[in-house]
Each structure stands twice: as structure tokens, then as C-alpha cells.
Amino acid sequence: MEHPSDSQDANVDNPRAAARRANIKRIRANIPQGHHNPLDYAVTSRDRSTLHMVQEAVEHNQVMLAYQPVVQALQQDQPAFYEGLIRVLDETGRVIPAGDFIDAIETTETGRLIDCLALEKGLRTLHEQPHIRLSINMSARSIGYQKWARTLKRGLDRDPTVGERLILEITESSAMLVPELVVGFMTNLQRRGISFALDDFGAGFTSFRYLKDFYFDILKIDGQFIRGIDDNADNQVITKALLSIAQQFDMFTVAESVERGPDAAYLTSLGIDCLQGYFFGAPTTNPSWITRDAMRSSA
């Protein structure tokens, strides 16, 4: 049975409850109109801060490529090509990987500029290192972006041989934004020797109606199906199906995110052409050819 005194005490604020309500009021007071809750505001604020950080890096050319080897499955000490992964430096000089900022900038003008800088630096590397092939990521949103087109033209005009060693990677989800535009874009550049890779295959919602029209040269199987594949029956079935699709359309295959020896062995036995992942090398801003060039310069 409830006593009157208990009821009266329940209606009296204790210090912790009062402090909590005061904090909530302060939080809500700082949430601009249009944001529904503190989490929504926090996410928006984070993205705004990330965008500003990348804009500053682009403005001051604090952008570089990190290179990760893609090795031949049957000759794993021999890179078939390298992937050039964009990195930016924040105000403290830390190297920030693309995964930490790409979602916040992908649909913005800054995203297009990042694509341009990645291409520019990749073309310079290909010009300076005539013995390597290199893949560079781009968004389908950069198709038709004049600055990107001019960057490619300058690189090809300076050294026509880079076209045959350049691979442009477009994610599955990005390609499906404007599939007809992607098809025409690829056809024009493939005539100049440039190859195309469909990145993160299996992660998105590719329409097989378009897949047969894309004519990608390389299909990169998304890492979520590759990690631990040696002892994961479900991923084995999915990867076999994706490999079968690639072979049907005469596409070269790369397994992403290979992190263990048993997974590499299984993928090789499956017939995957190339392997990429930390098992073979982490992305680095100081690839082997920089060391070689430095030694030659000092000799």
C-alpha cells in the first residue's frame, strides 16, 4: 500500500533527475531547426567537419596516394598491378584514409576534386614508373566533369603509354547511378587502351541487364565474401557464383580483402586470377619504387 509521504517524495525532483533534464534542455537548445534529435545533429555536424577537413586538404594540396599491390594468384610474389588509394592530411599531419571521409564528400564538388587529384597523381606515377600498372578510383558522378576530363587529356598527351597501364575503378553502386552514361564513357576510353574495373562487386544491386553491356575488363569481388572464405560455406557458394558470372563475360577477377594464407590458397584453387589484401601488403605512401629511386639518386 502506498503511503502519502511516499507519493509526495516521488513528485519531488532529486538532484540527478534535475541535472539530466537541464542537460537535455541545453542539448536541444543547441540543435538547429531541421534536426530531429541529438544523434541526427551529431552525424550532420561530423559530416560537416569532415567536409571542411577535406576541403582544406584539397585547397593546400595535402593529398597523396597510398599504393597496395594486387598479386597474381599463381605467382603471388609478382604484382599484376597496384591500386592507388587516395589519402588526405588533416591539420595535424595525420594521414586520413578514404574510408574515413568519402561518404561525407562523395556527392559534393569536393568529391569531384578528389577524383581529379587522384587521377592527376596516378598519371604522374605511371609516367615516372613505366614498369607498373595502376588502378585509380573514380565516381560515376565525375563522368562529364570537365576538370577531370582535362586532367586525363593532359596526362595522355604528355605520355600516351600511360593509357595502356591505367585502370579506372568504379564501384558497383556508383555505376548503377547512371548505367547508360557509364557504358558510353567506358567505350570511348577503352579505345585509348584504358581498362575498367567494377569495384566491390556483390555489395550493391547490379542489374544483370546492364552487366552484359558494361564490358568491364576486371571484376573485383567485394571483401565481405572473401574474409574467412576458407571455412565459410556460404561465402564459398557466393564467390563461386560471382566468379562464374565474371568468366561468362570474359572478365579478369580480383578477390579483395585477402587477409589469411588459407583464404589465398582456397581462392587460388577456385580459379581467381588475382588477390589483394593485407596478407600481401598494406597500402603504403612509400612504395618500393620510391626507395629504389632514392638509392639510384644517391649512387
N, C-alpha and C positions, 0 to 999 in steps of 0.2 A: 504494500500500500504506500502511495506517495504521500509524503508529509509536506505541508505548505511551505515549510522553510526550505526543503529541497528544491521545490519549484521556483521559489524566488531566487535561489542561488544559481539555477540553470540559466536564468534570464540575465544574469549579470556577467558582463564580459570579463574573461580572465585576460591577463596581460598578453599571453601568446596569441590568442584569437584576435585581440585588438591590433596587435602588431602585424599580423598576417593580412587583415583587412586593409590596413593602412598601406602595406606594400603593394597589394593588388590595385588599390586606387592610384598609387604612384605609377605603376606599370601601365595601367590603362590610360592615364593622363599623357603618357609619352608615346602612345600608339597613334600615328597619324590616321586621319579619316581614310577609309577604304580598306583598312586591315581589320580582319575579324577577330584575331586573337594574338597573344604574345608570340606564339610559335610562328604564325604567318609573318608577323613583323620581323622576327629574328631571322627567318630564312631570306626575306627580301633584303634586309639590312646586310646580311652576309654576302648575298649576290652582288649588291651594290658596291660593297667594299672590295670584293674580288675583281669586279669590272674595273674599278678605279686603279687597283694594283696593276692589272694587265695593261690598261691604257698608259700608265706611267712607264711601264717597261717598254712598250712599243714606241712611245714618244722618245725615249732615251736610248733606243736600240739595245736594250738589255734582254736580248733574245738569242737563244742558241739551239743547236740540235744535239740530242743525245743519240748515239748510234747503237743499235742492237743487231747482232748477227742472226741471219736466217740460214741454217745449215742444211746441206743435203742429207737426207735420211740415210743413204747408203754410203756416205763419205762425210761423217759428222765433224771431221777436223777441217772441212773446207766450206766456208760461207758461200752460198749461192748469191746472196746479196745482203745488204744492210737496210734496216728501217731507220729513217731519220725522224726522231720523235721531238716535237717542239718543247722547249723549256723556257721559262722566263725567270728573271732575277727580281726578287722583291727588294724593298728599300734597305733591308739588312744584308743583302747579298746572297741570301739563300736561293738555291735552285729549286724552282717550283715545277713539278711535272704537270703535264696537260690534264691529267685526270682530276687535278685539284681546281681547275678553272674553266675547262672547256664548256661545261654545261651552262655556266653563267654568261659566256660571251658568244656562244655558237650562232645565235640569231641576230647578233649586233654587227655594226660596222667594224668594231674591233676584231670580231671573229674573222671577217674578210681580210683585214690587215694582217692578222696572224697567219692566215693561209698564204698570203703574199710573201711574208718574211720567211716562212718555212720553205717555200719554193725557191726563193732567192738564194738562201743559204745552201739548200740542196744542190742547186745548179752550180754554185761556186765549188762545192765539194767535188762534184762529178768532173768539173773542168780541171781541178787541181789533182785529182786522183783518177787517171784514165783507166786504172785496172779494176775499178769496182763498179757494181751496180747498186742503185739506191732507190728505196721507195719513200715517198713523201705523202703524208695525209692531206686530204683536202675535203671540204664540204661541198655537196652538190649546190649549195647556195652561192658558191663562188663562181659557178659557171655563168659566163656573161659579165662578170665583174671586170671592168676594163683594166684596172691596175694589175690584177692577176694575169690577164692575157698579155699585157705589155711585159711583165716580168718574165713570162715564159718565152716570149718572142726574143727579148734581149739575150736570154741565156742560149737559145738555139742559134741565134745569129752569131754570137761570139764563138760558139763551139758546136757545130752541127752533130758531133759524135755523141753528145750527152743525151740526145733524144732516144737513142737505142739502148741507153743504160738507165733511163729514168722510168720508174714505176709510180703511177699515181694511185693511191689507195682511197677508196670511197666506201664509207660504212654502208651496210645493207639498209639501215633505217634512213640514211641521208639519200641514197639512190632512189628510194621509193617515193620521195617527196615530189620529184619531177622526172619520172622514168623516161618519158619521150625526149626530154631535153638531154638527159644523160646519154641516151643512145646516140644522138646526133653528135654530141660533144666528143664521145669516145671514138666514133667512126672517123672524125676529122683528124684527131691527134694520133690514132693508130696508124694512119697513113704516113705519119712522120716518124714512125718507129717507136713511139711511146707505148708502154704496156700499162694495163689497168688491173688492179686487184680489188675484189669485192671483200671488204674487211668485215670481221665479226659475223660471218655467215652462220645462220641458225639462231641468232639472237633476236632478229626482227621478224618482219612479216612479208618477206619477198613473195610477190606473186609469180608463180612459175610461168604465167603467161608472158611476163616481161623477161624472165631469166633467159629464155631462149633467144631473145632479141638483144640482150645486153652485150654479148660477146666479150665478157671479161676474160682476160688471159690467165688470171690467178684467182683462186678461191681460198680465202683464209678462214678456217673453221674456228668458231668462237671458243675461247678458253674454258667456258663453263662446261663444255662437253669433253674437254681434254684432261683437265686436272684429275688425277687419280684414275684414269681410264683403265689402267691395267687390272684393277679389281672392282670395276663398276660396270655391271652387265648392261644397265640402262644406257649409259653413255657410249658403250661399245656399239649397241644397236643403232643409236642415233648417228654416231660418227660414220659407221659403215654406210648408212643411208645417204649422208651428206657427201661422202666420198664417191658413191655410185652416181649421184647427180653430177658432180664435177667431171667424172670420167665420161659420162654420157655427152656432156657438152664440150669435151676435149679441153678442160681447164686444168692447169697446174695446181696442185694442192699444197697448202701450208697449214700445219697444226699450230695454233697459238698456245701460249702459256704452258709449255712443256717444262715441268719442274722436277721430274724424277727419272732416273735411269730406266726403271721398269716400264714407265709410260712411253718413253722414247723407243724402247725395244718393241713394245706392242704396236705402236703406230707405224714403225718401220715394217713390221711383218704384215701389217694391214695394206701397205702399198702407198702410204702418204709420201709425197715427193720431198717435202722439206719440213723442218721443225724449227720452232722459235720459242724461246723462253729462258728463264733464269738458269736452267740446267746447262745451257750452252753459253750464257753470258748475259749480264745485266746491261741495260742501256748505260752508255758512258759518254761523257763530253770529251774524253781524251782517248779516242780510238787508237789502235796500233799504228796507223799510218802517220799520226801526228808525232809519235815517238820516233818513228823511222826518219821522218823529215827533219826532226830536230837533230838527230845523230848525224845525218848527212851534212847539215848546215855547219855543224861544229867540227866536222872532219877536215 
